[in-house]
Amino acid sequence: MLRLLTVGQLQANCYIFVCDETGMGVVIDPGDESEKIIDLIQGESFKILYIINTHVHLDHTGANREVKRSTGAKILVHQEDADMMEMGKYDLSFSKQEMFVSFKIDRRLVDNEIIKFGMQKLKVIHTPGHTPGGICLLGQDVLFTGDTLFKNSIGRYDLPGGDREALKNSLKKKLLVLDNNLTILPGHGPFSSLGEEKKNNLLLREIIEK
């Protein structure tokens, strides 16, 4: 069971992904509007075990504290972004400001780690480039891509911690080798499929061909 909420100034996609059999689930990238997220969780009586951040940027982590307080869920972040999150320094390039808000990380993720909830599981794929600790999450037929890959676009690599070559390697060696039929669930914007992006995403083709 999948629920999508688009939240905050930058219209980030927050996903609530739940095991149908048990009602246990995860919240992926609760970036803002915590009341909206919590109301949906409580309204459907979901048992949220984990809050998973695909990367450290505030538009994907801003509601961490409130959702954790409401649900008791543990916050999971890749180890390469965890220190930045715990120090509480976030780049807000869209507003030319910095905000200092810290979150205690409950579990530091590593590449290929499996996150289980009920009968569901997600595999962590470390995809640095947008941030050092950026991740994608692979399910049975879905791929949550955070800010690594979008419909007809790719993640920025010009923010602090961004790295063009790292992003290129992540896309080419980690994502493009996966099943074309996977539904891509990005951090912003509409859904797609991996096969469609291989065929039609000009920015993706440009970066991997250079």
N, CA, C and O of each residue as an XYZ file, in Angstrom:
840
protein
N       0.845     -1.183      0.000
C       0.000      0.000      0.000
C       0.889      1.245      0.000
O       1.813      1.364      0.804
N       0.599      2.145     -0.894
C       1.417      3.346     -1.046
C       0.529      4.583     -0.971
O      -0.521      4.657     -1.609
N       0.975      5.543     -0.185
C       0.308      6.831     -0.117
C       1.342      7.917     -0.428
O       2.486      7.840      0.019
N       0.932      8.916     -1.189
C       1.813     10.021     -1.565
C       1.238     11.322     -1.041
O       0.051     11.604     -1.208
N       2.095     12.114     -0.402
C       1.764     13.472      0.000
C       2.841     14.389     -0.570
O       4.031     14.136     -0.383
N       2.442     15.435     -1.254
C       3.394     16.419     -1.763
C       3.396     17.593     -0.798
O       2.365     18.223     -0.568
N       4.583     17.883     -0.228
C       4.637     18.787      0.925
C       5.688     19.876      0.738
O       6.688     19.691      0.045
N       5.433     21.021      1.377
C       6.432     22.056      1.525
C       6.600     22.980      0.344
O       5.985     22.798     -0.707
N       7.448     23.980      0.536
C       7.696     25.005     -0.463
C       8.237     24.438     -1.756
O       7.919     24.934     -2.837
N       9.059     23.394     -1.655
C       9.660     22.790     -2.841
C       8.893     21.589     -3.363
O       9.376     20.859     -4.228
N       7.683     21.387     -2.828
C       6.796     20.335     -3.341
C       7.508     18.978     -3.399
O       7.556     18.325     -4.441
N       8.054     18.582     -2.259
C       8.732     17.290     -2.165
C       7.706     16.175     -1.998
O       6.654     16.370     -1.389
N       8.022     15.023     -2.538
C       7.161     13.853     -2.409
C       7.488     13.099     -1.127
O       8.604     12.610     -0.949
N       6.516     13.012     -0.247
C       6.614     12.189      0.958
C       5.782     10.937      0.729
O       4.601     11.019      0.389
N       6.403      9.781      0.916
C       5.720      8.521      0.675
C       5.482      7.777      1.992
O       6.349      7.735      2.865
N       4.300      7.199      2.111
C       3.999      6.292      3.207
C       3.777      4.929      2.567
O       2.816      4.728      1.824
N       4.667      4.003      2.859
C       4.692      2.686      2.213
C       4.432      1.641      3.284
O       5.202      1.514      4.237
N       3.344      0.889      3.129
C       2.830      0.052      4.206
C       2.588     -1.370      3.720
O       2.138     -1.584      2.594
N       2.889     -2.335      4.574
C       2.582     -3.735      4.321
C       1.071     -3.946      4.457
O       0.492     -3.653      5.503
N       0.442     -4.452      3.407
C      -1.007     -4.665      3.413
C      -1.435     -5.644      4.500
O      -2.478     -5.461      5.128
N      -0.641     -6.670      4.719
C      -1.032     -7.731      5.649
C      -0.967     -7.299      7.110
O      -1.783     -7.736      7.922
N       0.004     -6.440      7.454
C       0.241     -6.122      8.864
C      -0.045     -4.670      9.242
O      -0.187     -4.362     10.425
N      -0.132     -3.783      8.267
C      -0.295     -2.361      8.567
C       0.985     -1.694      9.020
O       0.979     -0.506      9.343
N       2.097     -2.441      9.050
C       3.388     -1.866      9.413
C       3.983     -1.166      8.203
O       3.847     -1.641      7.076
N       4.652     -0.019      8.439
C       5.163      0.701      7.292
C       6.269      1.667      7.611
O       6.783      1.725      8.729
N       6.621      2.431      6.588
C       7.688      3.426      6.699
C       7.188      4.743      6.107
O       6.300      4.761      5.255
N       7.770      5.828      6.572
C       7.579      7.132      5.948
C       8.894      7.500      5.283
O       9.938      7.517      5.934
N       8.848      7.789      4.008
C      10.039      8.149      3.246
C       9.996      9.644      2.957
O       9.080     10.121      2.286
N      10.969     10.377      3.455
C      11.151     11.809      3.205
C       9.984     12.686      3.681
O       9.317     13.329      2.870
N       9.743     12.708      4.995
C       8.758     13.653      5.526
C       9.366     15.052      5.613
O       9.956     15.422      6.628
N       9.213     15.820      4.538
C       9.955     17.071      4.419
C       9.301     18.271      5.062
O       9.988     19.238      5.390
N       7.983     18.241      5.255
C       7.273     19.408      5.780
C       5.828     18.990      6.037
O       5.441     17.850      5.784
N       5.043     19.935      6.542
C       3.614     19.713      6.768
C       3.365     18.444      7.581
O       2.646     17.539      7.159
N       3.982     18.412      8.758
C       3.904     17.213      9.599
C       2.470     16.855      9.971
O       2.137     15.674     10.072
N       1.622     17.851     10.174
C       0.242     17.553     10.568
C      -0.471     16.761      9.483
O      -1.226     15.836      9.785
N      -0.240     17.113      8.225
C      -0.853     16.386      7.112
C      -0.385     14.932      7.097
O      -1.188     14.022      6.887
N       0.904     14.714      7.317
C       1.467     13.369      7.317
C       0.909     12.556      8.484
O       0.486     11.412      8.313
N       0.914     13.154      9.654
C       0.441     12.456     10.857
C      -1.045     12.153     10.769
O      -1.481     11.077     11.179
N      -1.830     13.085     10.241
C      -3.273     12.854     10.105
C      -3.549     11.648      9.208
O      -4.441     10.851      9.499
N      -2.788     11.511      8.119
C      -2.992     10.365      7.236
C      -2.628      9.063      7.952
O      -3.363      8.079      7.872
N      -1.495      9.065      8.650
C      -1.061      7.865      9.375
C      -2.095      7.452     10.407
O      -2.463      6.280     10.491
N      -2.564      8.411     11.192
C      -3.532      8.093     12.242
C      -4.893      7.723     11.651
O      -5.580      6.842     12.169
N      -5.279      8.398     10.567
C      -6.571      8.118      9.950
C      -6.673      6.715      9.397
O      -7.760      6.137      9.363
N      -5.548      6.155      8.960
C      -5.556      4.802      8.400
C      -4.967      3.774      9.366
O      -4.789      2.609      9.010
N      -4.668      4.212     10.587
C      -4.173      3.323     11.650
C      -2.928      2.551     11.243
O      -2.781      1.374     11.572
N      -2.033      3.222     10.526
C      -0.774      2.597     10.159
C       0.165      2.546     11.369
O       0.153      3.445     12.211
N       0.962      1.506     11.445
C       2.010      1.381     12.452
C       3.343      1.672     11.758
O       3.895      0.818     11.064
N       3.846      2.885     11.956
C       5.070      3.309     11.270
C       6.289      2.918     12.104
O       6.455      3.363     13.239
N       7.134      2.078     11.513
C       8.333      1.610     12.204
C       9.536      2.497     11.950
O      10.369      2.692     12.835
N       9.629      3.044     10.723
C      10.830      3.781     10.343
C      10.492      5.045      9.563
O       9.527      5.085      8.800
N      11.293      6.058      9.769
C      11.347      7.244      8.928
C      12.649      7.143      8.151
O      13.727      7.144      8.745
N      12.561      7.058      6.834
C      13.755      6.901      6.008
C      13.954      8.176      5.200
O      13.065      8.592      4.457
N      15.120      8.795      5.345
C      15.461      9.977      4.550
C      16.384      9.561      3.415
O      17.430      8.955      3.646
N      15.987      9.891      2.173
C      16.833      9.541      1.033
C      18.097     10.386      0.984
O      19.085      9.995      0.362
N      18.068     11.549      1.640
C      19.261     12.381      1.786
C      18.968     13.462      2.814
O      17.856     13.553      3.333
N      19.965     14.273      3.102
C      19.935     15.150      4.267
C      19.191     16.457      4.053
O      18.873     17.118      5.042
N      18.897     16.867      2.846
C      18.343     18.199      2.606
C      17.015     18.415      3.327
O      16.204     17.501      3.478
N      16.829     19.642      3.760
C      15.715     19.985      4.640
C      14.358     19.707      4.025
O      13.419     19.357      4.740
N      14.234     19.855      2.712
C      12.921     19.619      2.098
C      12.531     18.142      2.114
O      11.420     17.787      1.719
N      13.446     17.279      2.572
C      13.150     15.857      2.715
C      13.205     15.388      4.168
O      12.900     14.230      4.454
N      13.589     16.266      5.077
C      13.774     15.860      6.477
C      13.050     16.766      7.474
O      13.045     16.477      8.670
N      12.444     17.849      7.007
C      11.964     18.893      7.904
C      10.906     18.471      8.909
O      10.776     19.099      9.960
N      10.144     17.419      8.613
C       9.106     16.958      9.549
C       9.541     15.725     10.339
O       8.715     15.090     10.994
N      10.822     15.383     10.285
C      11.318     14.202     11.004
C      10.906     14.199     12.472
O      10.348     13.224     12.976
N      11.193     15.305     13.141
C      10.995     15.339     14.592
C       9.527     15.111     14.958
O       9.223     14.314     15.846
N       8.631     15.800     14.282
C       7.219     15.697     14.628
C       6.660     14.313     14.308
O       5.880     13.765     15.087
N       7.052     13.746     13.169
C       6.560     12.417     12.816
C       7.118     11.370     13.774
O       6.408     10.440     14.154
N       8.365     11.511     14.161
C       8.952     10.588     15.136
C       8.245     10.690     16.479
O       7.946      9.679     17.113
N       7.983     11.918     16.904
C       7.313     12.119     18.184
C       5.922     11.480     18.187
O       5.495     10.910     19.191
N       5.226     11.581     17.064
C       3.868     11.050     16.978
C       3.831      9.531     16.866
O       2.962      8.887     17.452
N       4.771      8.955     16.116
C       4.703      7.533     15.786
C       5.662      6.651     16.587
O       5.442      5.446     16.704
N       6.728      7.245     17.141
C       7.764      6.447     17.782
C       8.700      5.775     16.798
O       9.517      4.943     17.192
N       8.594      6.124     15.515
C       9.423      5.492     14.490
C      10.893      5.885     14.647
O      11.211      6.944     15.188
N      11.771      5.024     14.172
C      13.205      5.293     14.191
C      13.617      5.991     12.901
O      13.109      5.674     11.825
N      14.544      6.947     13.017
C      15.038      7.691     11.868
C      16.240      6.973     11.272
O      17.217      6.687     11.965
N      16.153      6.683      9.965
C      17.200      5.960      9.246
C      17.765      6.845      8.140
O      17.023      7.383      7.318
N      19.091      6.989      8.133
C      19.798      7.823      7.160
C      21.099      7.116      6.793
O      21.701      6.447      7.632
N      21.530      7.260      5.552
C      22.812      6.652      5.177
C      23.938      7.261      6.001
O      23.906      8.442      6.349
N      24.923      6.443      6.301
C      26.004      6.861      7.181
C      26.781      8.074      6.649
O      27.347      8.831      7.438
N      26.817      8.267      5.331
C      27.572      9.382      4.773
C      26.854     10.729      4.927
O      27.481     11.778      4.781
N      25.566     10.713      5.216
C      24.822     11.952      5.477
C      24.492     12.135      6.950
O      24.047     13.210      7.353
N      24.702     11.103      7.758
C      24.223     11.112      9.138
C      24.880     12.183      9.992
O      24.200     12.853     10.770
N      26.193     12.358      9.863
C      26.873     13.359     10.685
C      26.351     14.758     10.387
O      26.151     15.558     11.302
N      26.129     15.057      9.102
C      25.605     16.365      8.731
C      24.226     16.590      9.352
O      23.909     17.690      9.806
N      23.418     15.541      9.365
C      22.089     15.680      9.936
C      22.161     15.879     11.442
O      21.441     16.710     11.994
N      23.017     15.128     12.102
C      23.092     15.247     13.560
C      23.699     16.570     14.000
O      23.384     17.069     15.080
N      24.571     17.145     13.168
C      25.094     18.478     13.466
C      24.045     19.549     13.211
O      24.105     20.638     13.782
N      23.085     19.232     12.351
C      21.961     20.120     12.138
C      22.206     21.235     11.164
O      21.570     22.284     11.276
N      23.103     21.062     10.206
C      23.369     22.121      9.241
C      22.815     21.699      7.886
O      23.204     20.669      7.336
N      21.914     22.498      7.363
C      21.250     22.177      6.109
C      21.432     23.327      5.133
O      21.288     24.492      5.503
N      21.740     23.008      3.918
C      21.821     24.032      2.897
C      20.432     24.324      2.350
O      19.733     23.422      1.888
N      20.038     25.592      2.408
C      18.755     26.022      1.850
C      19.042     26.985      0.718
O      18.790     28.185      0.828
N      19.566     26.453     -0.364
C      20.014     27.324     -1.439
C      18.864     28.103     -2.067
O      19.063     29.187     -2.615
N      17.652     27.539     -1.983
C      16.526     28.232     -2.604
C      16.181     29.517     -1.876
O      15.561     30.403     -2.463
N      16.572     29.645     -0.594
C      16.242     30.850      0.164
C      17.478     31.632      0.591
O      17.368     32.644      1.283
N      18.660     31.160      0.177
C      19.917     31.815      0.512
C      20.099     31.914      2.022
O      20.639     32.900      2.523
N      19.652     30.899      2.740
C      19.801     30.868      4.184
C      20.325     29.499      4.596
O      20.411     28.573      3.790
N      20.672     29.401      5.871
C      20.933     28.104      6.460
C      20.052     27.974      7.694
O      19.810     28.950      8.404
N      19.579     26.765      7.939
C      18.789     26.502      9.129
C      19.491     25.420      9.931
O      19.985     24.443      9.368
N      19.533     25.592     11.230
C      20.203     24.641     12.093
C      19.159     23.897     12.929
O      18.619     24.433     13.897
N      18.892     22.669     12.538
C      17.963     21.813     13.258
C      18.587     20.434     13.276
O      18.927     19.900     12.220
N      18.745     19.846     14.445
C      19.426     18.562     14.509
C      18.432     17.435     14.782
O      17.425     17.618     15.466
N      18.744     16.279     14.233
C      17.961     15.080     14.467
C      18.914     13.978     14.897
O      19.964     13.792     14.282
N      18.566     13.258     15.930
C      19.357     12.106     16.328
C      19.028     10.941     15.405
O      17.862     10.591     15.225
N      20.047     10.353     14.831
C      19.867      9.222     13.929
C      19.786      7.944     14.754
O      20.633      7.696     15.613
N      18.771      7.140     14.492
C      18.622      5.875     15.204
C      19.369      4.739     14.519
O      19.785      3.780     15.171
N      19.540      4.847     13.204
C      20.217      3.773     12.464
C      20.892      4.364     11.249
O      20.259      5.045     10.442
N      22.185      4.099     11.122
C      22.967      4.574      9.984
C      23.010      3.469      8.932
O      23.539      2.382      9.164
N      22.450      3.775      7.795
C      22.311      2.773      6.744
C      23.596      2.607      5.945
O      24.423      3.516      5.868
N      23.743      1.433      5.358
C      24.869      1.146      4.466
C      24.321      0.539      3.178
O      23.184      0.070      3.134
N      25.140      0.554      2.137
C      24.753      0.022      0.839
C      24.333     -1.442      0.956
O      24.975     -2.227      1.655
N      23.264     -1.797      0.274
C      22.719     -3.157      0.200
C      22.021     -3.625      1.473
O      21.612     -4.783      1.560
N      21.880     -2.752      2.450
C      21.154     -3.119      3.657
C      19.673     -3.334      3.328
O      19.129     -2.680      2.438
N      19.033     -4.246      4.042
C      17.619     -4.547      3.855
C      16.827     -3.990      5.040
O      17.141     -4.263      6.199
N      15.800     -3.209      4.725
C      14.901     -2.664      5.737
C      13.600     -3.448      5.653
O      12.944     -3.453      4.612
N      13.219     -4.116      6.755
C      12.027     -4.963      6.760
C      10.933     -4.328      7.607
O      11.202     -3.761      8.666
N       9.693     -4.430      7.127
C       8.527     -3.990      7.895
C       7.344     -4.854      7.478
O       6.899     -4.809      6.331
N       6.845     -5.637      8.421
C       5.825     -6.609      8.087
C       6.353     -7.595      7.066
O       7.440     -8.147      7.233
N       5.579     -7.819      5.999
C       5.990     -8.733      4.942
C       6.732     -8.008      3.817
O       7.114     -8.628      2.826
N       6.931     -6.718      3.967
C       7.605     -5.906      2.950
C       9.075     -5.709      3.308
O       9.481     -5.857      4.460
N       9.859     -5.371      2.283
C      11.250     -5.014      2.517
C      11.712     -4.070      1.429
O      11.210     -4.092      0.305
N      12.678     -3.241      1.782
C      13.316     -2.312      0.856
C      14.824     -2.504      0.938
O      15.386     -2.651      2.023
N      15.465     -2.502     -0.217
C      16.920     -2.615     -0.275
C      17.523     -1.226     -0.458
O      17.093     -0.465     -1.324
N      18.512     -0.902      0.354
C      19.204      0.377      0.278
C      20.235      0.331     -0.848
O      21.093     -0.551     -0.885
N      20.139      1.286     -1.755
C      21.138      1.437     -2.821
C      21.797      2.794     -2.619
O      21.152      3.830     -2.780
N      23.058      2.792     -2.272
C      23.787      4.045     -2.045
C      24.057      4.708     -3.387
O      24.738      4.141     -4.242
N      23.519      5.911     -3.569
C      23.658      6.626     -4.850
C      24.168      8.048     -4.596
O      23.411      9.006     -4.749
N      25.422      8.196     -4.215
C      25.964      9.543     -3.979
C      25.998     10.362     -5.264
O      25.954      9.824     -6.371
N      26.077     11.657     -5.086
C      26.126     12.579     -6.222
C      25.355     13.838     -5.927
O      25.884     14.941     -6.064
N      24.102     13.687     -5.520
C      23.319     14.836     -5.053
C      23.792     15.226     -3.666
O      23.993     16.409     -3.388
N      23.971     14.252     -2.797
C      24.670     14.399     -1.516
C      25.559     13.172     -1.347
O      25.368     12.180     -2.051
N      26.531     13.213     -0.426
C      27.401     12.048     -0.237
C      26.653     10.803      0.219
O      27.048      9.684     -0.110
N      25.580     10.990      0.971
C      24.844      9.853      1.499
C      23.491      9.633      0.853
O      22.608      9.030      1.463
N      23.312     10.105     -0.357
C      22.046      9.892     -1.038
C      21.785      8.417     -1.280
O      22.705      7.656     -1.582
N      20.521      8.013     -1.145
C      20.166      6.621     -1.375
C      18.916      6.529     -2.238
O      18.122      7.466     -2.314
N      18.760      5.379     -2.886
C      17.501      4.955     -3.474
C      17.058      3.711     -2.714
O      17.866      3.046     -2.066
N      15.771      3.404     -2.799
C      15.203      2.276     -2.069
C      14.465      1.381     -3.051
O      13.521      1.808     -3.716
N      14.909      0.138     -3.132
C      14.382     -0.806     -4.103
C      13.407     -1.764     -3.448
O      13.762     -2.499     -2.526
N      12.153     -1.749     -3.944
C      11.160     -2.718     -3.524
C      10.938     -3.751     -4.604
O      11.728     -3.853     -5.542
N       9.860     -4.526     -4.480
C       9.619     -5.612     -5.436
C       9.410     -5.089     -6.844
O       9.926     -5.661     -7.804
N       8.655     -4.006     -6.974
C       8.408     -3.457     -8.313
C       8.482     -1.942     -8.351
O       8.018     -1.313     -9.302
N       9.070     -1.357     -7.308
C       9.182      0.100     -7.216
C      10.602      0.497     -6.842
O      11.340     -0.270     -6.223
N      10.964      1.716     -7.233
C      12.268      2.266     -6.883
C      12.060      3.708     -6.439
O      11.729      4.575     -7.249
N      12.257      3.961     -5.138
C      12.203      5.318     -4.616
C      13.559      5.967     -4.882
O      14.576      5.516     -4.355
N      13.581      7.021     -5.696
C      14.856      7.543     -6.173
C      15.294      8.850     -5.509
O      16.329      9.402     -5.882
N      14.532      9.355     -4.536
C      14.948     10.589     -3.889
C      15.233     11.677     -4.902
O      14.450     11.896     -5.827
N      16.368     12.367     -4.726
C      16.761     13.401     -5.680
C      17.897     12.933     -6.588
O      18.686     13.747     -7.068
N      17.979     11.631     -6.822
C      18.971     11.079     -7.743
C      18.454     11.058     -9.173
O      19.174     11.424    -10.102
N      17.217     10.632     -9.350
C      16.639     10.489    -10.690
C      15.178     10.906    -10.664
O      14.422     10.498     -9.782
N      14.784     11.724    -11.638
C      13.408     12.189    -11.791
C      12.895     11.820    -13.178
O      13.653     11.372    -14.039
N      11.603     12.016    -13.376
C      11.047     11.896    -14.719
C      11.650     13.001    -15.584
O      11.467     14.185    -15.301
N      12.361     12.616    -16.628
C      12.985     13.530    -17.590
C      14.056     14.436    -16.983
O      14.365     15.485    -17.549
N      14.621     14.049    -15.850
C      15.666     14.870    -15.247
C      16.518     14.010    -14.323
O      16.247     12.827    -14.116
N      17.558     14.638    -13.774
C      18.437     13.987    -12.802
C      18.683     14.959    -11.654
O      18.320     16.132    -11.735
N      19.294     14.471    -10.598
C      19.551     15.301     -9.430
C      20.605     16.368     -9.677
O      21.493     16.212    -10.515
N      20.481     17.464     -8.919
C      21.505     18.510     -8.966
C      22.787     18.007     -8.318
O      22.755     17.195     -7.393
N      23.903     18.497     -8.813
C      25.194     18.155     -8.216
C      26.024     19.408     -7.939
O      27.232     19.327     -7.718
N      25.354     20.580     -7.953
C      26.057     21.845     -7.742
C      25.834     22.417     -6.350
O      26.232     23.551     -6.084
N      25.205     21.657     -5.454
C      25.042     22.074     -4.062
C      26.191     21.525     -3.231
O      26.886     20.614     -3.681
N      26.414     22.058     -2.017
C      27.485     21.532     -1.166
C      27.358     20.014     -0.989
O      26.288     19.509     -0.649
N      28.444     19.308     -1.220
C      28.440     17.847     -1.127
C      28.085     17.164     -2.426
O      28.206     15.944     -2.531
N      27.644     17.925     -3.428
C      27.319     17.340     -4.719
C      28.564     16.982     -5.508
O      29.621     17.586     -5.327
N      28.432     15.990     -6.392
C      29.596     15.510     -7.139
C      29.098     14.914     -8.461
O      28.407     13.895     -8.474
N      29.461     15.564     -9.565
C      28.967     15.129    -10.868
C      29.404     13.712    -11.204
O      28.588     12.909    -11.657
N      30.669     13.392    -10.993
C      31.163     12.067    -11.336
C      30.523     10.998    -10.465
O      30.225      9.899    -10.931
N      30.316     11.331     -9.196
C      29.657     10.375     -8.307
C      28.229     10.122     -8.760
O      27.763      8.982     -8.742
N      27.528     11.182     -9.167
C      26.161     11.016     -9.654
C      26.142     10.173    -10.929
O      25.300      9.288    -11.085
N      27.063     10.450    -11.824
C      27.159      9.666    -13.064
C      27.346      8.189    -12.762
O      26.675      7.343    -13.354
N      28.249      7.876    -11.851
C      28.499      6.485    -11.493
C      27.279      5.846    -10.838
O      26.962      4.684    -11.090
N      26.595      6.628     -9.988
C      25.396      6.104     -9.331
C      24.324      5.742    -10.351
O      23.718      4.673    -10.283
N      24.105      6.638    -11.285
C      23.089      6.392    -12.302
C      23.460      5.205    -13.189
O      22.640      4.323    -13.441
N      24.698      5.198    -13.654
C      25.130      4.208    -14.643
C      25.319      2.820    -14.030
O      24.916      1.816    -14.617
N      25.930      2.771    -12.851
C      26.323      1.485    -12.285
C      25.330      0.930    -11.263
O      25.319     -0.271    -10.990
N      24.499      1.809    -10.700
C      23.583      1.355     -9.652
C      22.131      1.288    -10.121
O      21.403      0.374     -9.735
N      21.702      2.241    -10.947
C      20.282      2.305    -11.314
C      19.983      1.731    -12.694
O      19.020      0.982    -12.853
N      20.795      2.071    -13.690
C      20.474      1.651    -15.050
C      20.630      0.154    -15.283
O      20.221     -0.358    -16.324
N      21.214     -0.545    -14.330
C      21.342     -2.006    -14.436
C      20.103     -2.721    -13.893
O      20.010     -3.946    -13.981
N      19.156     -1.973    -13.337
C      17.964     -2.571    -12.741
C      16.891     -2.815    -13.806
O      17.035     -2.408    -14.959
N      15.821     -3.483    -13.397
C      14.736     -3.878    -14.288
C      14.029     -2.661    -14.881
O      13.636     -1.749    -14.154
N      13.872     -2.654    -16.187
C      13.190     -1.552    -16.873
C      11.753     -1.343    -16.411
O      11.216     -0.243    -16.543
N      11.126     -2.381    -15.873
C       9.720     -2.300    -15.488
C       9.500     -1.658    -14.119
O       8.357     -1.452    -13.712
N      10.566     -1.347    -13.416
C      10.422     -0.728    -12.105
C       9.727      0.628    -12.239
O      10.059      1.422    -13.118
N       8.771      0.877    -11.366
C       8.156      2.194    -11.270
C       9.059      3.105    -10.455
O       9.428      2.773     -9.328
N       9.411      4.237    -11.014
C      10.260      5.207    -10.331
C       9.380      6.166     -9.542
O       8.469      6.790    -10.086
N       9.670      6.272     -8.246
C       8.959      7.167     -7.347
C       9.970      8.209     -6.853
O      10.683      7.953     -5.883
N      10.044      9.369     -7.498
C      11.114     10.336     -7.215
C      10.791     11.253     -6.037
O       9.678     11.266     -5.511
N      11.809     12.019     -5.645
C      11.650     12.952     -4.541
C      10.841     14.184     -4.890
O      10.356     14.877     -3.996
N      10.686     14.468     -6.167
C       9.863     15.584     -6.651
C       9.255     15.164     -7.982
O       9.868     14.416     -8.743
N       8.063     15.641     -8.255
C       7.486     15.450     -9.576
C       6.793     14.118     -9.769
O       6.627     13.347     -8.823
N       6.382     13.848    -11.026
C       5.559     12.673    -11.319
C       6.352     11.371    -11.359
O       7.580     11.367    -11.446
N       5.606     10.263    -11.292
C       6.174      8.931    -11.399
C       6.648      8.682    -12.833
O       6.291      9.406    -13.763
N       7.456      7.643    -12.979
C       7.902      7.214    -14.300
C       8.231      5.731    -14.211
O       7.840      5.059    -13.257
N       8.946      5.224    -15.199
C       9.495      3.870    -15.135
C      10.958      3.945    -15.538
O      11.375      4.879    -16.223
N      11.724      2.971    -15.116
C      13.142      3.002    -15.446
C      13.344      2.873    -16.952
O      14.212      3.532    -17.524
N      12.548      2.029    -17.588
C      12.661      1.881    -19.035
C      12.354      3.166    -19.772
O      13.028      3.503    -20.746
N      11.339      3.890    -19.315
C      10.987      5.158    -19.943
C      12.112      6.173    -19.802
O      12.404      6.918    -20.737
N      12.745      6.200    -18.627
C      13.833      7.158    -18.433
C      15.058      6.796    -19.279
O      15.715      7.689    -19.815
N      15.363      5.552    -19.403
C      16.473      5.141    -20.264
C      16.247      5.604    -21.704
O      17.189      5.961    -22.412
N      14.995      5.589    -22.116
C      14.663      5.917    -23.497
C      14.526      7.412    -23.729
O      14.972      7.917    -24.760
N      13.916      8.135    -22.787
C      13.475      9.509    -23.051
C      14.176     10.592    -22.240
O      14.032     11.773    -22.554
N      14.922     10.229    -21.219
C      15.523     11.225    -20.336
C      16.841     11.728    -20.937
O      17.875     11.069    -20.822
N      16.793     12.885    -21.570
C      17.969     13.406    -22.273
C      19.096     13.765    -21.313
O      20.266     13.556    -21.634
N      18.763     14.304    -20.136
C      19.799     14.642    -19.160
C      20.488     13.393    -18.634
O      21.695     13.397    -18.395
N      19.728     12.336    -18.454
C      20.311     11.062    -18.030
C      21.260     10.539    -19.095
O      22.383     10.142    -18.785
N      20.825     10.535    -20.328
C      21.684     10.043    -21.405
C      22.925     10.900    -21.579
O      24.009     10.388    -21.856
N      22.761     12.212    -21.415
C      23.902     13.109    -21.573
C      24.978     12.859    -20.528
O      26.164     12.804    -20.851
N      24.561     12.708    -19.269
C      25.571     12.577    -18.216
C      26.276     11.237    -18.283
O      27.470     11.167    -17.994
N      25.577     10.165    -18.655
C      26.235      8.859    -18.665
C      27.070      8.636    -19.918
O      27.934      7.760    -19.944
N      26.815      9.422    -20.948
C      27.563      9.249    -22.195
C      28.834     10.091    -22.250
O      29.677      9.892    -23.125
N      28.973     11.031    -21.316
C      30.164     11.878    -21.317
C      31.238     11.320    -20.400
O      32.313     11.908    -20.279
